[in-house]
Amino acid sequence: MKQKTLAMAADQNAGFERYRKPTRRDEFLATMNAIVPWSALCDVIQPHYPKGVGGRPPIGLERMLRIHFIQHWFNLADEACEEALYDSASLRRFVGIDLGCEPVPDATTMLKFRRLLNEHKLGEQLFSKVGEVLQQSGFKLKTGTIVDATIIGAPSSTKNADNARDPEMHQTRKGQQWYFGMKLHIGVDSQSGLAHSAVVTPANVHDKHPLPDLLHGNEQRVYGDSAYASQKELIASKSPRAKDFTNERVRNWQGQVDEAARTKNRNKSRIRARVEHVFCVVKRLWGFSKVRYRGLAKNATRAFTALALANIFLGRGTLLAQVRP
């Protein structure tokens, strides 16, 4: 076993802090350390990771993956993450860094790791691998899918080097408000509440267009808000046996309300609301309410990784029960 330095002993509270109380961050990191399938996710990245032949050996893959996940969980940019690791003993314990022996990987190293994920579209593969692991753990795709989309904002200012907005982002109107950015479309299992599919588009793409890509094909029911109303042909193109349980429009052209349709919508919305749990984790807990990078590809990698982590977080109760002795 590697001998502990004084810095590592202090980080692990070896008698130096008698009255220290575990924080919610400590508990969260301990949970994620126990339930994230580290080896399976590292196997996805390993074929593309530098081998270090003929030069300085690269930092361990699992360590870089842990740092990358910390950036997602706490919404940290590269430099902010580097500073947070120097500042927080709990983050260093999670990553496995002993300041008595080694420094924290710098922001440039984190940038290169993220570029590696973008170049090989490994965000999608991580999302798929997490889905496989969850299915092996007992989470099965049932017969219902909930579809929905959310807007991820982007800077609308043109005060930059190009004097222009991001050309891959677009604007759209929701209600009486205009938004600029991209859309994250997801398909969620109606029973487990876990996302099984996702598509990233500019914000001006209507919710209905990615609908077939959000279905796995074995559905018997498809739930969605009124933006997906009257899309039976699109649903049947991917899932022929599925029935349309999307919300109906309750007002006619004269403004009269169909109370029977409203009651049906309320009953459907009790199930459809589960899709909002995923968006709550990704946008509120993980902080992905605004894009951080230019272009759809980089933000898509972040979105798929965030969804993978959200699925693990939402299924933490069952996963923890399986790893406990």
PEUR-V692311 format. One record per residue. N is the residue number from 1. RES is the residue in one letter. PHI is phi in radians with two decimals (none if undefined). OMEGA is omega in whole degrees, -180 to 180 (* if undefined). Layout:
<<N:RES:PHI:OMEGA> <N:RES:PHI:OMEGA>>
//
This chain:
<<1:M:none:-180> <2:K:-1.18:-179> <3:Q:-1.22:-179> <4:K:-1.35:171> <5:T:-1.54:179> <6:L:-1.09:180> <7:A:-1.13:180> <8:M:-1.19:179> <9:A:-1.12:177> <10:A:-1.16:179> <11:D:-1.08:-177> <12:Q:-1.62:173> <13:N:1.04:-178> <14:A:-1.37:176> <15:G:1.53:-176> <16:F:-1.52:-177> <17:E:-2.26:-174> <18:R:-1.15:-171> <19:Y:-1.88:180> <20:R:-1.22:179> <21:K:-1.93:177> <22:P:-1.05:180> <23:T:-1.54:176> <24:R:-1.13:175> <25:R:-1.12:179> <26:D:-1.04:-179> <27:E:-1.16:179> <28:F:-1.12:-179> <29:L:-1.14:177> <30:A:-1.12:178> <31:T:-1.13:-180> <32:M:-1.13:178> <33:N:-1.08:-177> <34:A:-1.43:-169> <35:I:-1.89:178> <36:V:-1.22:180> <37:P:-1.36:-171> <38:W:-1.03:-176> <39:S:-1.12:180> <40:A:-1.14:-180> <41:L:-1.26:177> <42:C:-1.14:179> <43:D:-1.11:178> <44:V:-1.18:-174> <45:I:-1.54:-171> <46:Q:-0.90:-179> <47:P:-1.07:-177> <48:H:-1.81:-174> <49:Y:-1.43:-179> <50:P:-1.00:-179> <51:K:-1.56:178> <52:G:1.30:-180> <53:V:-1.38:176> <54:G:1.36:179> <55:G:-2.73:180> <56:R:-1.19:-179> <57:P:-1.11:-179> <58:P:-1.26:175> <59:I:-1.17:-178> <60:G:-0.91:-176> <61:L:-1.09:-178> <62:E:-1.10:178> <63:R:-1.10:180> <64:M:-1.15:178> <65:L:-1.16:177> <66:R:-1.10:178> <67:I:-1.11:180> <68:H:-1.09:179> <69:F:-1.21:176> <70:I:-1.05:177> <71:Q:-1.06:178> <72:H:-1.25:-175> <73:W:-1.12:-175> <74:F:-1.95:174> <75:N:0.95:-175> <76:L:-1.94:170> <77:A:-1.28:-174> <78:D:-1.06:-179> <79:E:-1.16:178> <80:A:-1.13:178> <81:C:-1.19:177> <82:E:-1.04:179> <83:E:-1.15:180> <84:A:-1.12:179> <85:L:-1.19:175> <86:Y:-1.18:-173> <87:D:-1.51:-170> <88:S:-1.88:177> <89:A:-1.20:-179> <90:S:-1.16:177> <91:L:-1.18:179> <92:R:-1.14:177> <93:R:-1.08:-179> <94:F:-1.12:-179> <95:V:-1.38:-179> <96:G:1.61:-179> <97:I:-1.85:175> <98:D:-1.93:-177> <99:L:-1.16:175> <100:G:-1.30:-177> <101:C:-2.09:-170> <102:E:-2.69:176> <103:P:-1.49:173> <104:V:-1.33:174> <105:P:-0.95:-175> <106:D:-1.38:-176> <107:A:-1.09:180> <108:T:-1.14:177> <109:T:-1.10:177> <110:M:-1.13:178> <111:L:-1.07:-179> <112:K:-1.13:178> <113:F:-1.15:179> <114:R:-1.15:177> <115:R:-1.13:176> <116:L:-1.07:178> <117:L:-1.12:180> <118:N:-1.16:-175> <119:E:-1.08:-176> <120:H:-1.82:180> <121:K:0.90:-177> <122:L:-1.38:175> <123:G:-1.05:178> <124:E:-1.11:-180> <125:Q:-1.21:176> <126:L:-1.14:177> <127:F:-1.07:179> <128:S:-1.15:-179> <129:K:-1.14:177> <130:V:-1.07:176> <131:G:-1.06:178> <132:E:-1.11:-179> <133:V:-1.12:180> <134:L:-1.16:177> <135:Q:-1.15:176> <136:Q:-1.18:180> <137:S:-1.54:176> <138:G:2.01:177> <139:F:-1.49:-177> <140:K:-1.90:173> <141:L:-1.30:-178> <142:K:-1.56:-172> <143:T:-1.72:179> <144:G:-2.29:177> <145:T:-2.27:175> <146:I:-1.83:179> <147:V:-1.97:178> <148:D:-2.88:-180> <149:A:-2.45:177> <150:T:-2.35:-179> <151:I:-1.60:173> <152:I:-1.85:-174> <153:G:-1.23:176> <154:A:-2.33:179> <155:P:-1.07:180> <156:S:-1.67:-178> <157:S:-1.27:175> <158:T:-1.84:179> <159:K:-1.49:180> <160:N:-2.53:-176> <161:A:-1.10:-178> <162:D:-1.58:-176> <163:N:0.96:-178> <164:A:-2.70:174> <165:R:-1.30:175> <166:D:-1.09:-176> <167:P:-1.18:-180> <168:E:-1.56:176> <169:M:-1.75:-179> <170:H:-2.44:-179> <171:Q:-1.83:178> <172:T:-2.62:180> <173:R:-1.93:175> <174:K:-2.21:-171> <175:G:1.18:177> <176:Q:-1.85:-176> <177:Q:-1.97:177> <178:W:-1.68:179> <179:Y:-2.25:178> <180:F:-2.18:179> <181:G:2.76:-179> <182:M:-2.29:178> <183:K:-2.07:173> <184:L:-1.93:179> <185:H:-1.73:-179> <186:I:-2.35:170> <187:G:-2.01:-173> <188:V:-2.12:176> <189:D:-1.13:-172> <190:S:-1.24:-180> <191:Q:-1.76:-179> <192:S:-1.38:-177> <193:G:1.35:-179> <194:L:-1.76:-179> <195:A:-1.32:178> <196:H:-2.03:179> <197:S:-2.71:-179> <198:A:-2.74:177> <199:V:-2.46:177> <200:V:-1.97:-179> <201:T:-2.41:168> <202:P:-1.07:-174> <203:A:-1.16:-176> <204:N:-1.46:177> <205:V:-1.37:-178> <206:H:-1.15:-177> <207:D:-0.98:-172> <208:K:-1.28:-172> <209:H:-1.12:178> <210:P:-1.43:-173> <211:L:-0.91:-179> <212:P:-1.06:-179> <213:D:-1.31:-179> <214:L:-1.65:-179> <215:L:-1.81:179> <216:H:-1.61:172> <217:G:1.81:-179> <218:N:-1.92:-178> <219:E:-1.23:168> <220:Q:-1.92:177> <221:R:-2.46:176> <222:V:-2.18:-179> <223:Y:-1.88:177> <224:G:-3.02:179> <225:D:-1.39:-173> <226:S:-1.18:177> <227:A:-1.15:-180> <228:Y:-1.78:-179> <229:A:-1.14:176> <230:S:1.08:178> <231:Q:-2.01:-178> <232:K:-1.08:180> <233:E:-1.15:178> <234:L:-1.13:179> <235:I:-1.13:-178> <236:A:-1.16:-180> <237:S:-1.14:-180> <238:K:-1.94:-177> <239:S:-2.32:-172> <240:P:-1.08:-177> <241:R:-1.54:-175> <242:A:-1.36:173> <243:K:-1.71:-177> <244:D:-1.43:177> <245:F:-1.96:177> <246:T:-1.30:-178> <247:N:-1.16:178> <248:E:-1.60:174> <249:R:-1.34:-171> <250:V:-1.71:180> <251:R:-1.94:176> <252:N:-1.57:-176> <253:W:-1.16:178> <254:Q:-1.59:180> <255:G:1.51:179> <256:Q:-1.40:-175> <257:V:-1.72:174> <258:D:-1.54:-175> <259:E:-1.14:179> <260:A:-1.13:178> <261:A:-1.16:179> <262:R:-1.12:178> <263:T:-1.12:177> <264:K:-1.11:179> <265:N:-1.09:179> <266:R:-1.12:179> <267:N:-1.14:178> <268:K:-1.17:-175> <269:S:-1.20:176> <270:R:-1.09:177> <271:I:-1.54:-176> <272:R:-1.09:-178> <273:A:-1.09:-178> <274:R:-1.14:178> <275:V:-1.19:-180> <276:E:-1.22:178> <277:H:-1.12:179> <278:V:-1.15:179> <279:F:-1.11:179> <280:C:-1.09:-180> <281:V:-1.17:-175> <282:V:-1.18:-173> <283:K:-1.62:-177> <284:R:-1.64:-180> <285:L:-1.33:-178> <286:W:-1.50:176> <287:G:1.36:-178> <288:F:-1.59:176> <289:S:-1.66:176> <290:K:-2.37:179> <291:V:-1.25:177> <292:R:-1.93:-174> <293:Y:-2.14:176> <294:R:-1.51:178> <295:G:1.58:-179> <296:L:-1.34:-172> <297:A:-1.09:-179> <298:K:-1.13:180> <299:N:-1.26:175> <300:A:-1.16:177> <301:T:-1.05:178> <302:R:-1.12:-178> <303:A:-1.14:-180> <304:F:-1.12:178> <305:T:-1.14:179> <306:A:-1.10:178> <307:L:-1.16:177> <308:A:-1.06:179> <309:L:-1.18:178> <310:A:-1.13:177> <311:N:-1.08:178> <312:I:-1.11:-179> <313:F:-1.13:-179> <314:L:-1.20:179> <315:G:-1.72:-173> <316:R:-1.12:-180> <317:G:-1.08:179> <318:T:-1.18:-178> <319:L:-1.16:179> <320:L:-1.14:180> <321:A:-1.10:-179> <322:Q:-1.42:-178> <323:V:-1.67:179> <324:R:-1.23:-180> <325:P:-1.20:*>>
//
